[in-house]
């Protein structure tokens, strides 16, 4: 796996990919702003989307399947589209091109996982002990999204069900950010990122994916570029988003056509240097570094590619920044909760202030599963938890390793 600093190219996932360097006009002659740790929030967003979640009548987009589940809590049946092939058919699909960021690993166990700490007070979401992860796939070499989807539908072990990714890396593109749309933002540990207005950035993304093949996923990966909402640069930070639907010059208006209209799905995420969020020595937000944002967006794309899978509204104290929402966003409830996997040799030095947040691992995010949103209990859909539980199946990829009790039971309302 190869990554490089801002101003150079980075390796990314996608069928059609543009990697970006960041050159803020405001950087000249200024050090930008300092953000207090108390103001640091990690958020994801969605861009575009379709109304409702019917079966999408088109083959001119990424490979996907349609399903429906009745939520016993409110009696409503929710339809949803997901990437890949219907797991009940036990077939193998290749959804998008692969990335070295998602090299094969054994997801049977992990050396470290998020612990609650003194949640909701600091230190919170700290590095804790690891253990069994997706025990049904122990010994199998899988990509992260593949392991995530297999456990979600209890298709582990010798199952032929796969969602495999492949990569085609394109040359880097430089985007010059006007001083009115971006600045530099520095934390108390001395780590500096580009801080860009989300509305302006979203238009750049949509312009650059015009002409992309809608049957593949364009992913734009930046290095330490985060987004602020509204005019205040300290209203930060969005670390990634994914979207679908109308893209000027590509979709020609309607996404509910006769089966031949192009529907583009896309994602942006930023590599986050250890020490921006993650405190030293496995402290607060330990897992919120490196590929955490990208794992979040790819998993959400996998479970809600068209951003139209609606569910009964949910709320969780682990991610209050999202409020009460009715979107099936599998990463939002567990942002900053994750585990260690693989060997990371990039960007492993000390923070600028001399402390050490990097630890030699990659830090994928935990992901919430469909039965959590659907209030399914017992959960006979997903892989069983590592130790026997009343609800049988896990509600997140980490299962029993997720330290928060709200993810050992179905979602609650708001």
N, C-alpha and C positions, 0 to 999 in steps of 0.2 A: 504494500500500500504506500502511495506517495501523496504527500500534500506539500504545498509551499505557501510561503507568506503572501500577504496582500501585495499585489503588483505583479505576481507571477501566476502561472496556471496551477490548477488543482485537479485531482482525479475525481470524477463524479459518476453517478449512476445515470444512465438514460439511453434511450434509443437516439434521441437528438438532444445534444447537450451543449450549453454554453457556460463555461466557467468564467467567473468575473474577478477582476481586481478592483480595488476601491481607491479612487483618487479624489477626495473631497476638496473642493475649491477653498473651503474654509480652513483647511489644514495649514495653509501658508501663514507663518507668523503667529500661530496660536496653538495652545495645547488643548483647546476644547474645554469640555466641562468635566467635573468630577461628580460621580453619582455615589450617594451613600448606600451602604448595603441594605438599609431598611427600605430603600426605594426600588430595589432590584426585584422585578417579577419576570418570570419566564412564561411567555404566552405563544400560542400558535393561533392561526386564523384560517379562514377559508375564503376563497375568492370565487365569485360566480355561483353557479348551482342551478338546479332545476326544482320546480315546485313538486312536492310530493315525491313518492318513490315507486312508480309503476315499473313493470318490466320495460327496460329500454329497448325499443324496437329498432335496433340498428346493429349491423356487424362492422360498421365503419368507425370503430373505436377499439380500446383495449379489450382483450378477451375477458368476459365476465359472465356471471350467472345470477339468476333472480331467485329469491326465496321469500317466505312470509312466516311470521311467528305471531301467535296470539299472546298478548301480555295478560296473565291471569289477574293482575292487580287492577286493571281498568277495563278489561274485556275487549280492548282494541287490537285488531290485527294489523301489524306493520309490515309493509313490503320493503325489501332492500336489494340493492345490487352490490355484488362483491367481485373482486378481481379473481381470475383463474377459472377453474372448472368446479362444478358442483361437487363437494367432497363426498356426497352420498354415492356418486358414480365411481369413486375411487380411481380417478384418472389423473394422469400427469400432464401438466401444462407448463409452457414457458411463456410467462406473461410479458416480461420486458427484458432488455439486455442487462447483462451482469456488471457488477462493479467490484473492484478489488476491496472496497470497503466492506463488502459482505462476503468475504472469503469463507470457505467452509470451516465449521467448528463443531465440536461435540457439545450439544446443549443439555446433556444429561446432568450437568452440575455447573456450579460457578464458585470461584474462590471467595467472592465478596458480594454483598447485596445491601441495599439501603436499609438502615435501621431508623426507628422513629426519632431517636435522640430525646430531647425534651419537648417535642412537638406539643402545642403550637409555638413554644418559645425556643429561642436559640440555646444550644445548637440543635438543629432539626434536620431530618433527612440526611443523617450521617452515614459513614461507611460502617457496615456491620458484618457479621459472619455470613458466609455463603452456605452451600449445601446442595442437596438435590434440586434440580430445576425442572426440566421436562424429562422426568425419569423414564418415560416410555420410549424416548429417542436416545437414551444413553448408548454410546457406541456408534451412532450414525453421524456422518459428516454432512452438515446442512448449513445453508445460509440462514441469516437471522429471520427474514420474512417467511421463509419456508418453515422454519421451526415454529414460528409464531402461529401461522395458519394451521399447521398440522395439529398442534396442541389445542387450538381453539375448537376444532371439530373432532378431537380424539382420533386422529388419523396418524398416530405415531407408530413406532416399531417397523414392521415390514410393509406398512401401507404404501401403495403406489401413488398416493396423492401428494403432489408437490406444486408449489408456486415458485418457480426459479427465475432469477433475474440475471440479465446479461448487460454488458456495458459497451457503448461506443463513445469514446471520449473525443470531443471536438476541441479545437484550439481555444485558448482563453480569449475573452473579450473584455476590453477596458470600458468601464462606464464612468464618466466624469460627473460627479454629483455637485450641482450648484450650491453655493454657500447658503442659499435660502432653503435648501432641502436636506442638508445634512451637516453634521459636525463630528468631532471626536469625543468619545466618552471614556473616562478612566475611573477604575475602581480604586479602593483603598490599597489594593495589592499591587497597583501600578500597571495593571493590564488595560490596554487601550483598544477600543473597537470603533469602527465606523457606525454612526448612529444616523439613520436615514428615515425620512418621512415615508410611512407605509403607503400612502396614496400615490405618491410620486413613484415609488419603487414598483408598485403593482402595474403601473402603466408601462414601465420599462420591460417588465416580464412579458406582458401581453404582446408588446411590439416584437419582442425577440423570438417568440414561439410561433409567430405567423408563418405559415408554410410547413409547419411540422407535420409529420405523419401521425394522424390521430390514432392509429393502431399501436403506437408506441408511446412511451411516457417521457416527455422532456423533463429533466431535472436540472435545475440551476443550483450550483453549489458555490457559495461564497466563503471567504475566510474572514471570520471576525467582523461581519457586517450584520448589524441588528437594526430593528426598525422601531420608530416611535409613532404613537397614535396621536394625531392632532398636532398643533404647532409647538407644543412643549417638548423639547428633546429629552427631558427627564421622565416623560410618560412612556417608559421603556421597560421591557423590550420584547418585541415579537421576534422569535428565533426561527420561524418557518411558517409556511402556509402551503396549502394545496387547493386546487380549484378545478372547475370543469365548466363546459357549456359554451356559450357564445364567445368567440374570439374574433375581433374585427378582421375581415379579410380571409377568414377560414370557415366559420360555421354558417355564414350567409343568413343569419337571422334565427331560424327555428331549430330547436333541438328535439322537437317532437314530430319528426317527419315521417316518411313512409318506409323507413328502414335503410335508407342510403345516405342520410345526412351525416356529415362528419361531426363527431363530438370529441373535442380534445380534452384530455386530462393532463395536468401538469403539477409540478411541485417546486418550491424553492426552500432551501434550508441552508443554514450557515454552520460551518465548523466553528466551535467555540473553544478558544484556548483555555486550558486549565488555569484557574485563578481568577477568571472574570466572575463566574458565579461560585465555583467550588472553593471553599475555604481550605486552608492548609491542613495537612495531616488527616485527611478523611473527615473534615468537619462539615458544617452546614452546606447542603446542596452538593455533596461529594460527587454524585453521579452526573451532574449537569455540566458535562464537558465533552469535547471531541464530537463523536457521531450521535450524541443524544438527540439533537434536533432532527437530524436526518432520519434516524430510526423512527422517531415520532411521526414524521410526515409520510414515510413510505408505508408504515403500518396503517395510518388513517386512510391513505389512498387505497390500500388493499381492501379495507372493510367499507369504504364509502367513496368509491372513485368518482361519482358524479355529484357528490355533495348534496344528495337529496334523500338520504336515509334518515327519516325522522322517527323519534322514539318518544315515550313518555318523558316529560321534563325531569331532569336530575340535577342534583347539587351535591358537592362534596367538600368537606372542610380542608381537604388536602390541596384543593385548587380553587379557592374562593374568587380568584380573578376572573373566572368564566361565568360566575353568577349562576342563574337558573337557565338551563339551555335544553333544547329538545333535539339536538343533532347527535347522531351516532359518531362521535369523535373519540376513537379508542385511546388516543394519547393524552387528551386534555385532563382527565381526572387524575392521571398519575405522573404529570410532569414533575421532573426532578427526582422521581423514584426509578431506580434502575439497578443494574448489576454489572459485574466485571466479566469481560470475555476477550480472548485473544491477546496478542502481544502488540503493544503500541510503542513504536520507537520514535515517533514524530512529536516534536513540540513537548519534550519531556523535561526541559530544564526548569530551574527555579523561577518563581514569579519575580518580577522586577524589584520587589521590596525584599527579596532574599528568602521568602517563605517557599514551601514546596506543596503544590496541590496535585501535580501530575503523579501517577503511580505506576506507569508502565502497562496499563490495560486500556482497552476501549470500554465505553460505558453506554451500552444500549439502554433505552428506556423500557420499563415494564409497559405492557399494553393490556387494556381492558377488553374483555371478550363480549361477544354478542349476548350471551345469556344474562350478563349483568344488567345491560340496558333493558332487556326484555323481561326482567324480574322472574326468570325461570328458576324454580326451586321445587324439587331437587334439580340440579344441573346435570342432565344426562346427555348433554351435547359435547362438552369439552373434556379434556384429559382429566382424570381424577387428581385430586390434590396429593401432595407428596406423602402426607399422613392422612388416614381416614378422617372424613369430615361429614357432618350431617347433610350438607348439600351435595356431597359426592364429588362433582366436578369443580374445577377451579374457575374463578371469575376473572383472573388475569394470568398472563404468561408466568409470572413469578409464583403464583399459587400461594402456598404457605409461607414463602419467603417475603411476601409483601407484608410489612409490619402493621398496616392499618386495618382495624376490624371492619371498616366499611367495604373492603374488597373481599371479605370472606363470606359475604351475603349479597343478595341482589341490591341494586341501586334503590335509594329512597327518593321520595318526591321532594318538592320544594314549593 
